[in-house]
Amino acid sequence: MNIQLLTRETLEEASDLFNEYRKFYGQSSDKEGAKAFLTARFEQDQSILWLASIDGQAAGFVQMYPSFSSVAMKRMYILNDLFVMPEFRQQGVAQALMETCYTYCERHQARKIRLETANDNYSAQRLYKKMGMQVDQHVKHYMKTWE
Protein backbone atom coordinates (compact mmCIF):
# COMPACT_ATOMS: atom_id res chain seq x y z
CA MET A 1 0.00 0.00 0.00
CA ASN A 2 1.20 3.47 -0.87
CA ILE A 3 -0.10 6.59 0.89
CA GLN A 4 0.78 10.02 -0.46
CA LEU A 5 -0.32 13.60 -0.01
CA LEU A 6 -2.50 15.05 -2.72
CA THR A 7 -0.58 16.67 -5.56
CA ARG A 8 -1.69 18.49 -8.68
CA GLU A 9 -0.90 15.27 -10.58
CA THR A 10 -3.19 13.16 -8.38
CA LEU A 11 -6.16 15.55 -8.32
CA GLU A 12 -8.05 13.60 -10.99
CA GLU A 13 -7.63 10.32 -9.10
CA ALA A 14 -8.66 11.96 -5.83
CA SER A 15 -11.68 13.58 -7.50
CA ASP A 16 -12.93 10.21 -8.70
CA LEU A 17 -12.67 8.81 -5.16
CA PHE A 18 -14.30 11.93 -3.72
CA ASN A 19 -17.19 11.55 -6.17
CA GLU A 20 -17.66 7.92 -5.08
CA TYR A 21 -17.57 9.04 -1.44
CA ARG A 22 -20.33 11.57 -2.06
CA LYS A 23 -22.41 8.95 -3.87
CA PHE A 24 -21.96 6.65 -0.84
CA TYR A 25 -23.66 9.38 1.21
CA GLY A 26 -26.60 9.66 -1.19
CA GLN A 27 -25.44 12.56 -3.36
CA SER A 28 -25.77 12.57 -7.14
CA SER A 29 -22.64 11.90 -9.16
CA ASP A 30 -20.87 15.15 -10.01
CA LYS A 31 -17.33 14.48 -11.20
CA GLU A 32 -16.76 18.06 -12.36
CA GLY A 33 -18.04 19.46 -9.07
CA ALA A 34 -15.92 17.02 -7.07
CA LYS A 35 -12.81 18.02 -8.99
CA ALA A 36 -13.58 21.74 -8.64
CA PHE A 37 -14.15 21.36 -4.89
CA LEU A 38 -10.91 19.44 -4.29
CA THR A 39 -8.94 21.72 -6.61
CA ALA A 40 -10.10 24.76 -4.62
CA ARG A 41 -9.17 23.13 -1.31
CA PHE A 42 -5.75 22.21 -2.74
CA GLU A 43 -4.99 25.58 -4.33
CA GLN A 44 -6.14 27.53 -1.26
CA ASP A 45 -4.27 25.17 1.11
CA GLN A 46 -7.50 24.56 3.05
CA SER A 47 -7.26 20.82 3.61
CA ILE A 48 -4.85 17.94 3.92
CA LEU A 49 -5.72 14.97 1.76
CA TRP A 50 -3.93 11.64 1.51
CA LEU A 51 -4.55 9.06 -1.18
CA ALA A 52 -4.02 5.35 -0.64
CA SER A 53 -3.27 3.09 -3.57
CA ILE A 54 -2.74 -0.63 -3.87
CA ASP A 55 -0.92 -2.00 -6.89
CA GLY A 56 -1.31 1.36 -8.63
CA GLN A 57 -5.09 1.52 -8.11
CA ALA A 58 -6.77 4.24 -6.06
CA ALA A 59 -8.03 2.48 -2.93
CA GLY A 60 -9.17 5.30 -0.65
CA PHE A 61 -8.56 8.74 0.78
CA VAL A 62 -8.80 10.75 3.95
CA GLN A 63 -9.24 14.52 4.20
CA MET A 64 -8.67 16.71 7.24
CA TYR A 65 -9.45 20.37 7.73
CA PRO A 66 -7.32 22.49 10.07
CA SER A 67 -8.97 24.37 12.91
CA PHE A 68 -7.93 25.67 16.31
CA SER A 69 -8.64 25.07 19.97
CA SER A 70 -8.81 28.54 21.49
CA VAL A 71 -8.75 27.23 25.05
CA ALA A 72 -5.65 25.10 24.46
CA MET A 73 -4.20 27.67 22.03
CA LYS A 74 -3.26 24.85 19.68
CA ARG A 75 -4.16 23.59 16.25
CA MET A 76 -6.71 20.82 15.91
CA TYR A 77 -7.92 18.91 12.89
CA ILE A 78 -11.32 17.79 11.71
CA LEU A 79 -11.17 14.45 9.98
CA ASN A 80 -14.04 15.16 7.65
CA ASP A 81 -13.80 12.53 4.93
CA LEU A 82 -12.61 8.92 5.01
CA PHE A 83 -13.50 6.56 2.19
CA VAL A 84 -12.28 3.22 0.89
CA MET A 85 -13.49 1.74 -2.37
CA PRO A 86 -15.58 -1.41 -1.73
CA GLU A 87 -13.09 -3.74 -3.41
CA PHE A 88 -10.33 -2.58 -1.03
CA ARG A 89 -12.25 -2.74 2.24
CA GLN A 90 -11.14 -5.06 5.04
CA GLN A 91 -7.52 -4.73 3.89
CA GLY A 92 -6.35 -2.15 6.43
CA VAL A 93 -6.66 0.87 4.13
CA ALA A 94 -8.87 2.96 6.45
CA GLN A 95 -6.68 2.17 9.46
CA ALA A 96 -3.51 3.08 7.54
CA LEU A 97 -5.07 6.37 6.43
CA MET A 98 -6.10 7.18 10.00
CA GLU A 99 -2.63 6.31 11.29
CA THR A 100 -1.23 8.74 8.72
CA CYS A 101 -3.52 11.45 10.13
CA TYR A 102 -2.48 10.65 13.69
CA THR A 103 1.21 10.88 12.78
CA TYR A 104 0.65 14.20 11.03
CA CYS A 105 -1.28 15.62 14.01
CA GLU A 106 1.37 14.49 16.47
CA ARG A 107 4.16 15.91 14.31
CA HIS A 108 2.36 19.26 14.16
CA GLN A 109 1.62 19.24 17.91
CA ALA A 110 -2.13 19.31 17.42
CA ARG A 111 -4.36 19.32 20.48
CA LYS A 112 -6.82 16.83 19.00
CA ILE A 113 -8.44 15.32 16.00
CA ARG A 114 -12.24 15.20 15.72
CA LEU A 115 -14.67 13.45 13.45
CA GLU A 116 -18.29 12.57 13.19
CA THR A 117 -20.02 9.59 11.67
CA ALA A 118 -23.54 8.40 11.11
CA ASN A 119 -25.24 6.67 14.03
CA ASP A 120 -25.68 3.53 11.92
CA ASN A 121 -22.13 3.40 10.49
CA TYR A 122 -21.11 0.57 12.79
CA SER A 123 -18.06 -0.56 10.83
CA ALA A 124 -16.59 2.96 11.02
CA GLN A 125 -17.43 3.16 14.72
CA ARG A 126 -15.60 -0.12 15.37
CA LEU A 127 -12.54 1.23 13.55
CA TYR A 128 -12.58 4.52 15.46
CA LYS A 129 -12.83 2.73 18.78
CA LYS A 130 -10.00 0.38 17.75
CA MET A 131 -7.93 3.44 16.85
CA GLY A 132 -8.33 4.88 20.36
CA MET A 133 -11.04 7.44 19.62
CA GLN A 134 -13.79 8.04 22.14
CA VAL A 135 -17.27 9.46 21.97
CA ASP A 136 -17.16 12.87 23.63
CA GLN A 137 -19.66 12.73 26.48
CA HIS A 138 -18.76 16.21 27.78
CA VAL A 139 -20.17 18.39 25.04
CA LYS A 140 -23.17 18.60 22.78
CA HIS A 141 -22.75 19.57 19.17
CA TYR A 142 -25.36 21.85 17.65
CA MET A 143 -25.80 22.80 14.04
CA LYS A 144 -27.90 24.85 11.72
CA THR A 145 -28.08 23.75 8.13
CA TRP A 146 -28.71 25.76 4.99
CA GLU A 147 -29.50 24.03 1.72
PyMOL commands that place a pseudoatom at each C-alpha (Angstrom):
pseudoatom trace, name=CA, resn=MET, resi=1, chain=A, elem=C, hetatm=0, pos=[0.000, 0.000, 0.000]
pseudoatom trace, name=CA, resn=ASN, resi=2, chain=A, elem=C, hetatm=0, pos=[1.200, 3.473, -0.875]
pseudoatom trace, name=CA, resn=ILE, resi=3, chain=A, elem=C, hetatm=0, pos=[-0.102, 6.592, 0.891]
pseudoatom trace, name=CA, resn=GLN, resi=4, chain=A, elem=C, hetatm=0, pos=[0.780, 10.016, -0.457]
pseudoatom trace, name=CA, resn=LEU, resi=5, chain=A, elem=C, hetatm=0, pos=[-0.321, 13.597, -0.008]
pseudoatom trace, name=CA, resn=LEU, resi=6, chain=A, elem=C, hetatm=0, pos=[-2.499, 15.053, -2.717]
pseudoatom trace, name=CA, resn=THR, resi=7, chain=A, elem=C, hetatm=0, pos=[-0.580, 16.671, -5.562]
pseudoatom trace, name=CA, resn=ARG, resi=8, chain=A, elem=C, hetatm=0, pos=[-1.693, 18.486, -8.681]
pseudoatom trace, name=CA, resn=GLU, resi=9, chain=A, elem=C, hetatm=0, pos=[-0.898, 15.272, -10.579]
pseudoatom trace, name=CA, resn=THR, resi=10, chain=A, elem=C, hetatm=0, pos=[-3.194, 13.156, -8.377]
pseudoatom trace, name=CA, resn=LEU, resi=11, chain=A, elem=C, hetatm=0, pos=[-6.164, 15.549, -8.317]
pseudoatom trace, name=CA, resn=GLU, resi=12, chain=A, elem=C, hetatm=0, pos=[-8.048, 13.596, -10.986]
pseudoatom trace, name=CA, resn=GLU, resi=13, chain=A, elem=C, hetatm=0, pos=[-7.630, 10.324, -9.102]
pseudoatom trace, name=CA, resn=ALA, resi=14, chain=A, elem=C, hetatm=0, pos=[-8.664, 11.963, -5.834]
pseudoatom trace, name=CA, resn=SER, resi=15, chain=A, elem=C, hetatm=0, pos=[-11.676, 13.576, -7.495]
pseudoatom trace, name=CA, resn=ASP, resi=16, chain=A, elem=C, hetatm=0, pos=[-12.929, 10.205, -8.703]
pseudoatom trace, name=CA, resn=LEU, resi=17, chain=A, elem=C, hetatm=0, pos=[-12.667, 8.815, -5.158]
pseudoatom trace, name=CA, resn=PHE, resi=18, chain=A, elem=C, hetatm=0, pos=[-14.304, 11.932, -3.724]
pseudoatom trace, name=CA, resn=ASN, resi=19, chain=A, elem=C, hetatm=0, pos=[-17.194, 11.548, -6.173]
pseudoatom trace, name=CA, resn=GLU, resi=20, chain=A, elem=C, hetatm=0, pos=[-17.655, 7.917, -5.082]
pseudoatom trace, name=CA, resn=TYR, resi=21, chain=A, elem=C, hetatm=0, pos=[-17.572, 9.036, -1.435]
pseudoatom trace, name=CA, resn=ARG, resi=22, chain=A, elem=C, hetatm=0, pos=[-20.332, 11.568, -2.062]
pseudoatom trace, name=CA, resn=LYS, resi=23, chain=A, elem=C, hetatm=0, pos=[-22.413, 8.948, -3.869]
pseudoatom trace, name=CA, resn=PHE, resi=24, chain=A, elem=C, hetatm=0, pos=[-21.963, 6.648, -0.841]
pseudoatom trace, name=CA, resn=TYR, resi=25, chain=A, elem=C, hetatm=0, pos=[-23.656, 9.384, 1.207]
pseudoatom trace, name=CA, resn=GLY, resi=26, chain=A, elem=C, hetatm=0, pos=[-26.595, 9.658, -1.193]
pseudoatom trace, name=CA, resn=GLN, resi=27, chain=A, elem=C, hetatm=0, pos=[-25.442, 12.556, -3.360]
pseudoatom trace, name=CA, resn=SER, resi=28, chain=A, elem=C, hetatm=0, pos=[-25.773, 12.569, -7.137]
pseudoatom trace, name=CA, resn=SER, resi=29, chain=A, elem=C, hetatm=0, pos=[-22.640, 11.895, -9.158]
pseudoatom trace, name=CA, resn=ASP, resi=30, chain=A, elem=C, hetatm=0, pos=[-20.870, 15.146, -10.014]
pseudoatom trace, name=CA, resn=LYS, resi=31, chain=A, elem=C, hetatm=0, pos=[-17.331, 14.475, -11.203]
pseudoatom trace, name=CA, resn=GLU, resi=32, chain=A, elem=C, hetatm=0, pos=[-16.765, 18.056, -12.357]
pseudoatom trace, name=CA, resn=GLY, resi=33, chain=A, elem=C, hetatm=0, pos=[-18.039, 19.464, -9.067]
pseudoatom trace, name=CA, resn=ALA, resi=34, chain=A, elem=C, hetatm=0, pos=[-15.923, 17.021, -7.074]
pseudoatom trace, name=CA, resn=LYS, resi=35, chain=A, elem=C, hetatm=0, pos=[-12.812, 18.017, -8.988]
pseudoatom trace, name=CA, resn=ALA, resi=36, chain=A, elem=C, hetatm=0, pos=[-13.582, 21.739, -8.644]
pseudoatom trace, name=CA, resn=PHE, resi=37, chain=A, elem=C, hetatm=0, pos=[-14.145, 21.364, -4.893]
pseudoatom trace, name=CA, resn=LEU, resi=38, chain=A, elem=C, hetatm=0, pos=[-10.906, 19.441, -4.290]
pseudoatom trace, name=CA, resn=THR, resi=39, chain=A, elem=C, hetatm=0, pos=[-8.940, 21.715, -6.606]
pseudoatom trace, name=CA, resn=ALA, resi=40, chain=A, elem=C, hetatm=0, pos=[-10.104, 24.761, -4.621]
pseudoatom trace, name=CA, resn=ARG, resi=41, chain=A, elem=C, hetatm=0, pos=[-9.166, 23.132, -1.310]
pseudoatom trace, name=CA, resn=PHE, resi=42, chain=A, elem=C, hetatm=0, pos=[-5.750, 22.210, -2.742]
pseudoatom trace, name=CA, resn=GLU, resi=43, chain=A, elem=C, hetatm=0, pos=[-4.993, 25.582, -4.329]
pseudoatom trace, name=CA, resn=GLN, resi=44, chain=A, elem=C, hetatm=0, pos=[-6.139, 27.527, -1.265]
pseudoatom trace, name=CA, resn=ASP, resi=45, chain=A, elem=C, hetatm=0, pos=[-4.271, 25.174, 1.110]
pseudoatom trace, name=CA, resn=GLN, resi=46, chain=A, elem=C, hetatm=0, pos=[-7.498, 24.563, 3.049]
pseudoatom trace, name=CA, resn=SER, resi=47, chain=A, elem=C, hetatm=0, pos=[-7.265, 20.821, 3.613]
pseudoatom trace, name=CA, resn=ILE, resi=48, chain=A, elem=C, hetatm=0, pos=[-4.851, 17.941, 3.922]
pseudoatom trace, name=CA, resn=LEU, resi=49, chain=A, elem=C, hetatm=0, pos=[-5.723, 14.972, 1.760]
pseudoatom trace, name=CA, resn=TRP, resi=50, chain=A, elem=C, hetatm=0, pos=[-3.927, 11.639, 1.506]
pseudoatom trace, name=CA, resn=LEU, resi=51, chain=A, elem=C, hetatm=0, pos=[-4.545, 9.056, -1.180]
pseudoatom trace, name=CA, resn=ALA, resi=52, chain=A, elem=C, hetatm=0, pos=[-4.016, 5.348, -0.638]
pseudoatom trace, name=CA, resn=SER, resi=53, chain=A, elem=C, hetatm=0, pos=[-3.266, 3.094, -3.567]
pseudoatom trace, name=CA, resn=ILE, resi=54, chain=A, elem=C, hetatm=0, pos=[-2.735, -0.627, -3.865]
pseudoatom trace, name=CA, resn=ASP, resi=55, chain=A, elem=C, hetatm=0, pos=[-0.921, -2.003, -6.891]
pseudoatom trace, name=CA, resn=GLY, resi=56, chain=A, elem=C, hetatm=0, pos=[-1.315, 1.355, -8.628]
pseudoatom trace, name=CA, resn=GLN, resi=57, chain=A, elem=C, hetatm=0, pos=[-5.090, 1.523, -8.113]
pseudoatom trace, name=CA, resn=ALA, resi=58, chain=A, elem=C, hetatm=0, pos=[-6.770, 4.241, -6.062]
pseudoatom trace, name=CA, resn=ALA, resi=59, chain=A, elem=C, hetatm=0, pos=[-8.026, 2.483, -2.935]
pseudoatom trace, name=CA, resn=GLY, resi=60, chain=A, elem=C, hetatm=0, pos=[-9.167, 5.295, -0.655]
pseudoatom trace, name=CA, resn=PHE, resi=61, chain=A, elem=C, hetatm=0, pos=[-8.559, 8.736, 0.783]
pseudoatom trace, name=CA, resn=VAL, resi=62, chain=A, elem=C, hetatm=0, pos=[-8.800, 10.747, 3.946]
pseudoatom trace, name=CA, resn=GLN, resi=63, chain=A, elem=C, hetatm=0, pos=[-9.235, 14.520, 4.201]
pseudoatom trace, name=CA, resn=MET, resi=64, chain=A, elem=C, hetatm=0, pos=[-8.668, 16.711, 7.235]
pseudoatom trace, name=CA, resn=TYR, resi=65, chain=A, elem=C, hetatm=0, pos=[-9.450, 20.367, 7.726]
pseudoatom trace, name=CA, resn=PRO, resi=66, chain=A, elem=C, hetatm=0, pos=[-7.324, 22.488, 10.071]
pseudoatom trace, name=CA, resn=SER, resi=67, chain=A, elem=C, hetatm=0, pos=[-8.966, 24.371, 12.905]
pseudoatom trace, name=CA, resn=PHE, resi=68, chain=A, elem=C, hetatm=0, pos=[-7.935, 25.671, 16.313]
pseudoatom trace, name=CA, resn=SER, resi=69, chain=A, elem=C, hetatm=0, pos=[-8.642, 25.069, 19.968]
pseudoatom trace, name=CA, resn=SER, resi=70, chain=A, elem=C, hetatm=0, pos=[-8.808, 28.535, 21.493]
pseudoatom trace, name=CA, resn=VAL, resi=71, chain=A, elem=C, hetatm=0, pos=[-8.751, 27.228, 25.049]
pseudoatom trace, name=CA, resn=ALA, resi=72, chain=A, elem=C, hetatm=0, pos=[-5.647, 25.097, 24.456]
pseudoatom trace, name=CA, resn=MET, resi=73, chain=A, elem=C, hetatm=0, pos=[-4.197, 27.673, 22.028]
pseudoatom trace, name=CA, resn=LYS, resi=74, chain=A, elem=C, hetatm=0, pos=[-3.260, 24.849, 19.676]
pseudoatom trace, name=CA, resn=ARG, resi=75, chain=A, elem=C, hetatm=0, pos=[-4.158, 23.586, 16.252]
pseudoatom trace, name=CA, resn=MET, resi=76, chain=A, elem=C, hetatm=0, pos=[-6.705, 20.823, 15.915]
pseudoatom trace, name=CA, resn=TYR, resi=77, chain=A, elem=C, hetatm=0, pos=[-7.916, 18.905, 12.885]
pseudoatom trace, name=CA, resn=ILE, resi=78, chain=A, elem=C, hetatm=0, pos=[-11.324, 17.793, 11.715]
pseudoatom trace, name=CA, resn=LEU, resi=79, chain=A, elem=C, hetatm=0, pos=[-11.168, 14.447, 9.980]
pseudoatom trace, name=CA, resn=ASN, resi=80, chain=A, elem=C, hetatm=0, pos=[-14.036, 15.155, 7.646]
pseudoatom trace, name=CA, resn=ASP, resi=81, chain=A, elem=C, hetatm=0, pos=[-13.796, 12.526, 4.931]
pseudoatom trace, name=CA, resn=LEU, resi=82, chain=A, elem=C, hetatm=0, pos=[-12.613, 8.918, 5.006]
pseudoatom trace, name=CA, resn=PHE, resi=83, chain=A, elem=C, hetatm=0, pos=[-13.499, 6.560, 2.186]
pseudoatom trace, name=CA, resn=VAL, resi=84, chain=A, elem=C, hetatm=0, pos=[-12.284, 3.221, 0.889]
pseudoatom trace, name=CA, resn=MET, resi=85, chain=A, elem=C, hetatm=0, pos=[-13.490, 1.736, -2.372]
pseudoatom trace, name=CA, resn=PRO, resi=86, chain=A, elem=C, hetatm=0, pos=[-15.576, -1.414, -1.728]
pseudoatom trace, name=CA, resn=GLU, resi=87, chain=A, elem=C, hetatm=0, pos=[-13.094, -3.743, -3.408]
pseudoatom trace, name=CA, resn=PHE, resi=88, chain=A, elem=C, hetatm=0, pos=[-10.330, -2.585, -1.034]
pseudoatom trace, name=CA, resn=ARG, resi=89, chain=A, elem=C, hetatm=0, pos=[-12.248, -2.740, 2.241]
pseudoatom trace, name=CA, resn=GLN, resi=90, chain=A, elem=C, hetatm=0, pos=[-11.140, -5.065, 5.042]
pseudoatom trace, name=CA, resn=GLN, resi=91, chain=A, elem=C, hetatm=0, pos=[-7.522, -4.725, 3.886]
pseudoatom trace, name=CA, resn=GLY, resi=92, chain=A, elem=C, hetatm=0, pos=[-6.352, -2.148, 6.433]
pseudoatom trace, name=CA, resn=VAL, resi=93, chain=A, elem=C, hetatm=0, pos=[-6.660, 0.867, 4.133]
pseudoatom trace, name=CA, resn=ALA, resi=94, chain=A, elem=C, hetatm=0, pos=[-8.865, 2.956, 6.454]
pseudoatom trace, name=CA, resn=GLN, resi=95, chain=A, elem=C, hetatm=0, pos=[-6.678, 2.166, 9.458]
pseudoatom trace, name=CA, resn=ALA, resi=96, chain=A, elem=C, hetatm=0, pos=[-3.508, 3.082, 7.539]
pseudoatom trace, name=CA, resn=LEU, resi=97, chain=A, elem=C, hetatm=0, pos=[-5.070, 6.368, 6.427]
pseudoatom trace, name=CA, resn=MET, resi=98, chain=A, elem=C, hetatm=0, pos=[-6.095, 7.183, 10.003]
pseudoatom trace, name=CA, resn=GLU, resi=99, chain=A, elem=C, hetatm=0, pos=[-2.630, 6.314, 11.293]
pseudoatom trace, name=CA, resn=THR, resi=100, chain=A, elem=C, hetatm=0, pos=[-1.233, 8.743, 8.717]
pseudoatom trace, name=CA, resn=CYS, resi=101, chain=A, elem=C, hetatm=0, pos=[-3.521, 11.445, 10.127]
pseudoatom trace, name=CA, resn=TYR, resi=102, chain=A, elem=C, hetatm=0, pos=[-2.476, 10.650, 13.687]
pseudoatom trace, name=CA, resn=THR, resi=103, chain=A, elem=C, hetatm=0, pos=[1.210, 10.879, 12.783]
pseudoatom trace, name=CA, resn=TYR, resi=104, chain=A, elem=C, hetatm=0, pos=[0.646, 14.196, 11.027]
pseudoatom trace, name=CA, resn=CYS, resi=105, chain=A, elem=C, hetatm=0, pos=[-1.276, 15.616, 14.006]
pseudoatom trace, name=CA, resn=GLU, resi=106, chain=A, elem=C, hetatm=0, pos=[1.367, 14.492, 16.472]
pseudoatom trace, name=CA, resn=ARG, resi=107, chain=A, elem=C, hetatm=0, pos=[4.163, 15.907, 14.307]
pseudoatom trace, name=CA, resn=HIS, resi=108, chain=A, elem=C, hetatm=0, pos=[2.362, 19.257, 14.160]
pseudoatom trace, name=CA, resn=GLN, resi=109, chain=A, elem=C, hetatm=0, pos=[1.621, 19.245, 17.909]
pseudoatom trace, name=CA, resn=ALA, resi=110, chain=A, elem=C, hetatm=0, pos=[-2.128, 19.310, 17.420]
pseudoatom trace, name=CA, resn=ARG, resi=111, chain=A, elem=C, hetatm=0, pos=[-4.360, 19.320, 20.483]
pseudoatom trace, name=CA, resn=LYS, resi=112, chain=A, elem=C, hetatm=0, pos=[-6.818, 16.833, 19.002]
pseudoatom trace, name=CA, resn=ILE, resi=113, chain=A, elem=C, hetatm=0, pos=[-8.442, 15.324, 15.996]
pseudoatom trace, name=CA, resn=ARG, resi=114, chain=A, elem=C, hetatm=0, pos=[-12.235, 15.197, 15.722]
pseudoatom trace, name=CA, resn=LEU, resi=115, chain=A, elem=C, hetatm=0, pos=[-14.665, 13.455, 13.453]
pseudoatom trace, name=CA, resn=GLU, resi=116, chain=A, elem=C, hetatm=0, pos=[-18.293, 12.574, 13.193]
pseudoatom trace, name=CA, resn=THR, resi=117, chain=A, elem=C, hetatm=0, pos=[-20.019, 9.593, 11.670]
pseudoatom trace, name=CA, resn=ALA, resi=118, chain=A, elem=C, hetatm=0, pos=[-23.540, 8.403, 11.111]
pseudoatom trace, name=CA, resn=ASN, resi=119, chain=A, elem=C, hetatm=0, pos=[-25.240, 6.665, 14.028]
pseudoatom trace, name=CA, resn=ASP, resi=120, chain=A, elem=C, hetatm=0, pos=[-25.680, 3.534, 11.918]
pseudoatom trace, name=CA, resn=ASN, resi=121, chain=A, elem=C, hetatm=0, pos=[-22.134, 3.401, 10.490]
pseudoatom trace, name=CA, resn=TYR, resi=122, chain=A, elem=C, hetatm=0, pos=[-21.115, 0.570, 12.785]
pseudoatom trace, name=CA, resn=SER, resi=123, chain=A, elem=C, hetatm=0, pos=[-18.062, -0.561, 10.830]
pseudoatom trace, name=CA, resn=ALA, resi=124, chain=A, elem=C, hetatm=0, pos=[-16.586, 2.957, 11.023]
pseudoatom trace, name=CA, resn=GLN, resi=125, chain=A, elem=C, hetatm=0, pos=[-17.429, 3.161, 14.723]
pseudoatom trace, name=CA, resn=ARG, resi=126, chain=A, elem=C, hetatm=0, pos=[-15.600, -0.119, 15.366]
pseudoatom trace, name=CA, resn=LEU, resi=127, chain=A, elem=C, hetatm=0, pos=[-12.539, 1.228, 13.554]
pseudoatom trace, name=CA, resn=TYR, resi=128, chain=A, elem=C, hetatm=0, pos=[-12.576, 4.524, 15.459]
pseudoatom trace, name=CA, resn=LYS, resi=129, chain=A, elem=C, hetatm=0, pos=[-12.825, 2.730, 18.782]
pseudoatom trace, name=CA, resn=LYS, resi=130, chain=A, elem=C, hetatm=0, pos=[-10.004, 0.377, 17.753]
pseudoatom trace, name=CA, resn=MET, resi=131, chain=A, elem=C, hetatm=0, pos=[-7.926, 3.439, 16.847]
pseudoatom trace, name=CA, resn=GLY, resi=132, chain=A, elem=C, hetatm=0, pos=[-8.335, 4.879, 20.360]
pseudoatom trace, name=CA, resn=MET, resi=133, chain=A, elem=C, hetatm=0, pos=[-11.038, 7.439, 19.617]
pseudoatom trace, name=CA, resn=GLN, resi=134, chain=A, elem=C, hetatm=0, pos=[-13.789, 8.036, 22.145]
pseudoatom trace, name=CA, resn=VAL, resi=135, chain=A, elem=C, hetatm=0, pos=[-17.272, 9.458, 21.969]
pseudoatom trace, name=CA, resn=ASP, resi=136, chain=A, elem=C, hetatm=0, pos=[-17.159, 12.872, 23.626]
pseudoatom trace, name=CA, resn=GLN, resi=137, chain=A, elem=C, hetatm=0, pos=[-19.659, 12.734, 26.479]
pseudoatom trace, name=CA, resn=HIS, resi=138, chain=A, elem=C, hetatm=0, pos=[-18.759, 16.206, 27.778]
pseudoatom trace, name=CA, resn=VAL, resi=139, chain=A, elem=C, hetatm=0, pos=[-20.169, 18.394, 25.040]
pseudoatom trace, name=CA, resn=LYS, resi=140, chain=A, elem=C, hetatm=0, pos=[-23.168, 18.596, 22.777]
pseudoatom trace, name=CA, resn=HIS, resi=141, chain=A, elem=C, hetatm=0, pos=[-22.753, 19.567, 19.171]
pseudoatom trace, name=CA, resn=TYR, resi=142, chain=A, elem=C, hetatm=0, pos=[-25.360, 21.848, 17.653]
pseudoatom trace, name=CA, resn=MET, resi=143, chain=A, elem=C, hetatm=0, pos=[-25.798, 22.795, 14.042]
pseudoatom trace, name=CA, resn=LYS, resi=144, chain=A, elem=C, hetatm=0, pos=[-27.904, 24.854, 11.718]
pseudoatom trace, name=CA, resn=THR, resi=145, chain=A, elem=C, hetatm=0, pos=[-28.084, 23.748, 8.125]
pseudoatom trace, name=CA, resn=TRP, resi=146, chain=A, elem=C, hetatm=0, pos=[-28.712, 25.760, 4.995]
pseudoatom trace, name=CA, resn=GLU, resi=147, chain=A, elem=C, hetatm=0, pos=[-29.504, 24.030, 1.716]
for i in range(1, 147): cmd.bond("trace and resi %d" % i, "trace and resi %d" % (i + 1))
show_as sticks, trace
zoom trace
